[in-house]
Amino acid sequence: MVFSSLEFMFLFFPISILAYFLVPKKHLKWRNLVLLAVSLMFYGWGEPIYVFLMIFSIAFDYFYGYGVAKYKLTGNDKVARRFVAASMITNICVLGFFKYADFFIINFLPFLEPINLPLPIGISFYTFQTMSYTIDIYRGDAKLQKNIVSFGAFVTLFPQLVAGPIVRYKHIDEFLREREENLTLIASGIRTFLAGLAKKIFLANMAGELWAVFSAVPPGQRTVAGAWLGIICYGFQIYFDFSGYSDMAIGLAKIFGFKFLQNFDYPYISKSITEFWRRWHISLSTWFRDYVYIPLGGNRCSKLVNFRNILIVWFLTGFWHGASWNFIVWGLYYCVLLIIEKAFLLNILERVPSFLRRVYTLFFVLIGWLLFVSESQYLGGLGEGMVYLGNMFGVGTSTGISQGDIYDIIRNFVFFVIMGIAATPLPKKLFYKFYEKSVIVKYAAYAGGAAVFILGAAYLVDSAFNPFLYFRF
């Protein structure tokens, strides 16, 4: 189940919110129990069998957390580290088996038959969350959660369960123990949810349909302009799709009294690749920074060791996204770009006009998205993506631009302008600038929110195209 579905909007969420608020505020533990129950129902909607895997993860990491806290308290650091290691090994083995077993069999053990197990939804997100729990207890950054129901609610919290953002325990510990739901926070949550819904349905889905059309053109018939238009559409699709889903998750969390950290900060206005990765999927970038990059030495070491650390982080970042060679190549691609920037290019870019820096960043980000979307479990399967890349630069194309391309540009010009503006902070700045000052703007916002909900529901009834790109991670 995804948030941008009729089942969620008209069935699951109303029932969940009713069950939650029927429990009095003073009984927070019971409210956490309701959250755990509805979250397990949400997760089991499509794959009931994997609910047991989720319960397994909750039980073992709860036990490991107890072990870490107990032995840290008694000063037995060695045993505490063993519990942290056990937690990491258990989570990595579970993730590795379900997500990567077939990849290794296909590429390195061809004499074995692939297992062909369906990937548990959101496993990459919740395994990282539970690993961070035991690590943070060991570091003293988080307190032990003695109530297994509250810990289970943290692991399964349905707003972020299947596609993030990756929520670390230390960031929501206080909300599990004490939180205040109020009309102001609920109203803010509804606005944020509807903004995310609008991104997903009206921008991401429409951009995705255009990408499907452009990418379906046979390579020999593709034009340079058509190839670029296609990958630009995919760039918009994946941004509005994932950031929209993150907004919906953050908005839903607010309704239940939780405050998640921001996951996107307008990455397409970045002036370097380094800045882009400070703005895109922030919860994943900071997870790898805090739990891999810094423990390896970060940048407080020689340049050679620092570059090694970047290589390790970006290989893991790419591989985290999927058991496919294109994700590994995509991660290494960004590794090279980031090392080049760190070595000398950032100093040069500081003297370049902002507009050109943004063009440079978007150019390489779009090439990165082509690597990202060219999925293949076989290394040789990347050829199709390389053909498309060649088309972007005139290799194997029919012409530079065709009458059909001109027609597509004119026909979708307003839509491209809307997407370009929506990918900047301008709409949000203008909204909040006038929202608090004008009653008319407030009522217009209410009407706009209602329109988004009604038109979004109408779109979902009428359209069969409603993919969610990060749902499979």
C-alpha positions, 0 to 999 in steps of 0.5 A: 500500500502506498500513500497515494492510493485510494485504499490508504486515503479512504480506508486505512488512514481514516480507520487508523486515525480514529483508532489512535485518537479514541485512546486518551492522551494520558495513555501514551503507551496504548497509543503506541500500541495502536501505532504498532498494530496499524503499522503491522497491518499497513506493512502486511497489506501486500505481503502478510508473510513478511510481517513475521520478518518484521516481528523477528527484527523487532524482537532481536534488536530489542534484545540486542539493545538491552544487552548493549545498555546492560554491559555499558552500564556495568563498564563491560565495554567488550561485551557491549561491543559484541551485542552491537556487532551481533545486531549489525551482523543479524541485520546485514545477513537478513538484508543480504539474504533477501536483497542480494542473494540472487545477485551473487548467485547470478554473477558469481555462482552460476551453477546455483539456481536463483532463489527468486524471493520477493523483496520485503518492502522497505527492508533497506530502510528499517534494517538501517534504523534498527542498526542505528538503535544499538549503535546509538545506545553504545555511543551514549546518543540514545537511551534504552527503550524498555517498552518493547511496544514503543520500540516496535512502534519506532521500527514499524511506524507506518509513515516512514516504514516502506520508503523512509526517511530513515528515522534514527531512534535518537531523533524520535526517542522523546516523542515515543516517551512524551508527545503533544498532538495539537490542532496547529501541528495536525494542520501543518501535517495535513498541509505537508501531506497534501503538498507531497500528494500534489508532487506525487500525483500531478508532477511525478506521475505526469513526468513519469508518463513522459519518460515512458514515452521518450525511453520507449523510442528505439535507439536508432529513431531517437534524437539528441533532443528527445534523449535529453527531454526523456532523462530530464523528465526522469529527473523530475519524476524521481525527485517529485516522486521521492520528495513527495513521498517523504513530504507525505511521510513527514506530514502524517508523522506530524498528525500523530505528534512526531517530528521527522527531520527534513529529507530533501532540501531542493537539491536541483538548485545545488552548485556542486555535486557535493552540495547536491548530496547534502540536499538529496535523501538527507537521511541516507547521506547522514546515516552513511556519514555518521556510521561509516564515513566518520568511523573510517576516519572521515576527512581527518586523515591523509588525502589518500585515506580520505579518498578511500573512505569516499570510495567505500561509502559510495560503493555501499550507497550504490549497492544499498539502492539495489542488487544491480550493477547499474547501482554500483556503477552509479555509486562509483560515478558519484565517488569519482565526481566527489573525489575530483571536487574535493581534490581541486574542483570545488576551489575552481567552482567558487570562482564560477558564476552561480548559474554555470555552477548549477548547469554543471551540477544538473548536467552530471546529475542527469547523467547519473540518473541515466545510470540509475534507471538502466537497471541490470543484474548482469554487468553486460546488461548496462549496454542499453543505458550506454546506448541511450547515453550515446544518443544524448551526445549524438551517437547513433541518433537519427537527428539532433531535433525533430518536428516531433521534439518541437511539438513535445516541447511546445505542448509540455512547455507550461508543465516543464516551467511548473516543474522547474519552479516547483523544484525551487524554494520559491513556492514555499517561500511565497506561501509562508510569506503571505499565509500568516499575513492574509486571511484570504490566503489562508482560506485560499490555502484551505480551498487549494488543499481540498482541491488537491485532495479531490482532484488527486482522488479523481486522478487515482480513480481514472489513471492506472499509472501510479508507480512509486520508484523507491517502493522497491528499496 
